Amino acid sequence: MPNAFSDLLAEKGVLLADGATGTNLFNMGLMSGDAPEMWNTDEPAKITALYKGAVDAGSDIFLTNSFGANASRLKLHGAEKRVHELSRVAAELGRNVADKAGRKVIVAGSVGPTGEIMEPIGTLSHAIAIEMFHETADGLKAGGADVGWLETISAPEEYAAAAEGFELAGLPWCGTMSFDTAGRTMMGLTSAGMVDMVAALENGPLAYGANCGTGASDVLRTVLGFVAKGGDLPIIAKGNAGIPKYHEGHIHYDGSPELMATYAIMARNCGANIIGGCCGTMPAHLERMREALDTTPKGCAPELDEIVAALGAFSSASDGTDGQGPVRAPRKGRRRG
C-alpha cells in the first residue's frame, strides 16, 4: 500500500535522516538515569526543539522521542501504564513540527529494544514481546507517525516480534540493528544473516539497515555486507559521529561535521538509501551532511581501505561474514508462544 515514506524515497532517491536523540537531550538538561520519554509531557517545548533542529538542518526524516517507550523500560520509572500515552504524544509533537516544515518530512516513530532477553536464553516470551511492541506502535500511529522505526536491535527474535507488533497496529515500519560486536550484533547476527532474516518475515520492513554500533567506519562495512548479500529493499545507515571519549565528566563523540559529511557521501556510495547519524550527531553535523549529499555526485562504492583512510579504523578485523568473530550459542529447549 502507498505510504509517505516510500513515496518520498521514490521521489528523492536518497533521504537524510536525523541525528542523536540522547546526545541532544542531554545538552538540553536531561540527567543520566532519567527517562527521556517523560519529557514528551513534562518538557514538550524541548522535544519540539529537538525535532525542529533536525528539520531545520535539512533532514527528510526524524525519529520521535519514544525509543524506550515500552512497558519493560518504563516500569523502571513507575510509568509502565503510560506507554501508549507517551508514544502518542511523542508522535503528536513530531506531527506538528513536520506539518509546519513547508516541505514533506517523515515522522518516524522510534521503537527501541525492550531491554529484556527473549526465551530460551532469557525470560521474555515471544507473545509478551509482541504485546509490548504493539502497544508502542499503536500509540505512535494514534499520534500521527508516518512509519514505525525499530532501532538498535540485537536479537533476531526481538526484531521478528516487533514486526508482528507493527502488523497488529497497522503501522508500516523500518528496522535497524546494531552491529557492535566484531561486526555482528551482540546476539551474533551478521549483515548477511540480517538480509536473510528480513526476507523471511511475513510483515517485513519498508527498509532495513544498521544504526549506532562502534563508529561510522563499521556501519559502512556493514552496509557493504548488506549489498553483497543482494537484498532488494532500501538500506538504512545511521552511524555514530565518531568514537565516544570521556572528557570532564561527560561523554563526547569525536566525529566532526566534516567527517560526517564524508561519511554521508560514502554511505550513499556504499548503497545506503536512507542516511543519518546516531549517537553524537548534532544539527551542525546534519547541515554538512545535507550539503554534501546535495552537492556531490554519487560515486563508486569505496574499498575497505578507503573507508579506513577517510573515517578511521574498524573496531575489528572481521565483520563476521567470513566466519570469524563471535558465534551465537546453540539453542536449548523450546520457545513458548
N, C-alpha and C positions, 0 to 999 in steps of 0.2 A: 504494500500500500504506500502511496505517496506520503512523504514526511518532510518537514522543514530542513532537517539535517542533510538528507540525501539530495534534496533539491538544490541547496546552496552549494554542496560539494560538486554536484554536476555542473553547476553554473560557473564556479571559480576554479575547479580542478585541484587546488590546494587550499586548505583552510588553516589560519593561525588560531590556535587555542590560547588559553590564558596561562598564567604563571602559578606561583605558590599561593596557597590559602594560609597555611600556618605561619609562614615567614612574615607575610604582610600583616596578619592579625597580631602577631607578637610585637611588631613595630607600632601597632596602634594601642598597645597596652594589655593585651591578653597575657595572663600569667601562666607559667608552666603548671600543668595539672588541671587547669580549668577546661571545661568542655566548650569548644568554640561554638557549637550549635546553640548554646544557651543565648549567645549574643544575637541570634535571629530575632528574639523578642526583647532582650534586655538592651541591646545596642544596635537597633536597626539602621541608624544613620551610618555606623561604621561598616556594617555589612554592605550597605548600598555603596559606600565609598570604595570598598574592596572590588565590587563588581564594576563600578564605573571606571576604576583605574585601568582595568583590563580593556574595557570597551574603548576608552579614550586613547589607549596605546595602540589600538588597531586590531584587537582580537575579533575574530569571527565567531568564536565560541567562548563562553566562560562557564565554569563549574560553580554550582551552588555550595553554600556553606552547610553541607549535610553529610560530610564524609563519615562521621561517627554517629549518625542519627539512626541507631538501631537499638533494640531492647537490651542487648548484652552490654554494649558500651555505655549507654545512658543510665543503666542500673547503677553504675559506679558513682553516679552523681544524684541518685534518687529520682531520676527523671525518665524511667523506663515507660511510664504511661504517656509520655509526651512525644513519642516517636513520630506519629502521624502529624501532629501539630507543628513540631519544629521543622519537619521536612517540608510541609506545605508552606510555611512562612518563608523558608529559605528560597523556595521557588517563586513565591509571590513577589518578594523583593527583587529577585532576578528578572521576572517578567516585566516589572515596572521599569527597570533600567533598560532592558532590551527594547521595549516598545517606544522608548523616548530617544533611541540611538540615532534615528534618522537614516538607518540602513538596516539590512537584515542581519540580526545577531541571534545566535542559537543559545538558548538557556539549557544547559546540560545538568541534570540532577545528579550530583556526586553521591556515589554509594561505595563506601569502603568495606573492608572485611569485618566480620562480626567480632573479631578478637578472640574467638574460641577455636579449638582444633576439632575437626569433624571426625566422626567414627570411621574406622575402628581404632585409630590411634588415640583420638580424644573422645569427648563425651557428647559433642553436638551432633544430633541426628539430622539426616537429610530433610526430614519433614519440618523440623523446627527451624532449620536454616531457611527453608523456603518461606515459612511464615514471617520470619524477620525481614527478609528482603522484600517480600510482598508489601508489608506494612510501610516500609520506607518508600518504595516505588509508588504506592498508591497516594501517599502524601505529596510526593513530588509532582505526580500527574495532576492532582487536585489544585496544586499551586500554579500550574501553567508551564511546567518544564516541557521543552520540545522533545527531549530524549533523556533516557537514563544513562548514567556514565559510571560503570563499575570500574574501580581502580585499585591498584596496589594489592592485588590478589596473589596468593602463593600456591593455593591448593586447587587442583582441577575440580575436586568435588564441590568446593565452595563456589567456583565460577559457574558450574552446572546448576547448583541450587539457585543462584542469583538469576540465571536465565529463566528458570521456572517462576521465580517471583515476579520478574518483569512481565512475563506472559500473563500471569494472573491479573496483574494491574492493567494490562493492555497498553503498556508503555514501550515503544521501540527503544533499543539500547545499544550502547557501545561498551566495550570492556577491555581493560588493560591489566597486565600482570607485572609484577616487579621481579626482574631477573638480577638478583643481588647476591647470589651465592655461586661464585665461579662460573658465571654465565647462565646459571639455571635459577629457577625460583627456589625459595627456601625449601619447598617440598620436592625439589628435584626435577621439575619440568624444564625442558629445553625449548628454544624458539620453534624448532621443528615439531616438537610434541604439542605445542600450543596450536599450531596450524591444524594438526590432525584433530585435536580436541574440539576446536571451534567448528570445523567442518562436520563433525558428528552430532552437534547439538540440534535438537528439533526446533527450538526457538533461538536461532543463532543471532549474533550481534550484527549491526549495520557496518561496524568497523571494529578492528581489534588491534592490539599492539602492546607497547611496553611503556611504563612510567616509573619514575623515581629511580631505584637501583643505586648504583655507585658512581655515577658520573655520565657526562654526555658521550664520551667515547664508547662506553659499554652499551648504551642504548642503541647507538648506530650499528654496532656489531650485531646486536640482536635483530635490528631491522633487516640487515643483510641476510640473517638467518631465515627470517620470515620469507623474504623474496626468493631465496634459494630453494625453499621448500615448495614454492609455487602456489600459494593460496590465491584466491580470486577476489578477496574483499579488500576494501581500503585499509591502509595501515596507519596506526597512530604512533607517534614518537613524542614523549613528554619527559625529557631528561632533566636532571638537576642542573642547576647553574654552578657547575664545578664540583669541588670536593669540600665537605664541611670541615671547618677548623675552629677550634675553641680559642676564643680571644676575649680577655677581660670579662669572663663570666658568661659569655654568650657564644652561641654557635653562629658562625658566618660562613657563607659559601664563597669560594674564591673565583668563581666564573664572572668575568666582566661582561658588559653588554656587547662588546666587540666579539668575545669568544662565543656568546650565544647567537650572535648574528651568523658567524661562521658555521656553528652547529646547525642552525636552521637551514642554511643552504645545502649543507652536506646531508642532512636528514632527507630533504627533498630529492637530492641526487641518489640517495640510497634506495628510495622507493616509498618514503612516507608521504601520505596524502594529508594528514592532519598533524600539525607540528606545534608543539607548545613547550612550556617549561614546567618543572615541578619544584622541589624544594629550592629556596634561594632565589627564585626567578621573580623579579620585580617589574613594575611598569617600564622602567628605564631599559631593561633587557628586552621587553616585548616591543618597544618602539624601534629598537635597532633590528630586531628580527623581522618586523613588518617591513621596514625599509629594505632590508636585504632581499627578502622574498619578492618584493615588488620591482626591484631594480636589477636583479641578477638573473640572467637566463639559466634555465636548467642545464646541467652538465651531466657527464658520465658518473656512474657510481664510483666512489673512491675505493682505492685499495686500503687494506688494514693499516699499512704503514703510513699512508697519507692521513688517515684519521688520527693516529697517534701523534704525528707531527703537528697537526693543527689543533688538537683538543687535549692531548695528554695521553699518558699510558693507560692501557686497560688494567682492570683490577685483578685479572687472572690471565694466565697464558691461554686458556681454552674457554670457549663459550659452551662447552658441553656437548655440542653436536658431533664431536669426533670420538665420543665415548669416554672422554676424560672428565674429571670432576666428580662431585658427589652424586651418588645414585640413591634413589628412593628405596627405603626399606620394604621388603616384601610384606604383603598384606597377611594378617592373621585374623581368622574368624570371618563372620559375615556382617554386612552392613544392614542395619534395621531400617525399614522405610519410615 
